[in-house]
């Protein structure tokens, strides 16, 4: 009968270990996801800055265009 009691304890221990492994996997996937989000945010900021620069160049070009004056 003692073996039966240990068997149940072993099953509980295995379940606890499996839950711990799943949680570690979730943490790793969250870290990867966070890194991906950070990289995407940085790319978006660079793209937005580039767009703003191009719009400013276009605006300045239009201001400096004197072809209508002649």
C-alpha positions, 0 to 999 in steps of 0.5 A: 500500500505504501507504493500506491501513496508514493505513486500519487505523490509522484503524479503530483510532482510530475504535474508540478514540474510540467506546469513549471516548464510550461510557465518557463516556456511562456516567459521565454515566448513573452520575452521574444515577443517583447523583443520583436515589439521593441524592434518593430517600434524602433523601425516604425520610429525610423520610418516616421522620421524618414517620412517627416524628413521627406515631407519637410524637403518637399515643403521647402522645395515648393517654397523655394520654387520660383518658376512661377515668378518668371 
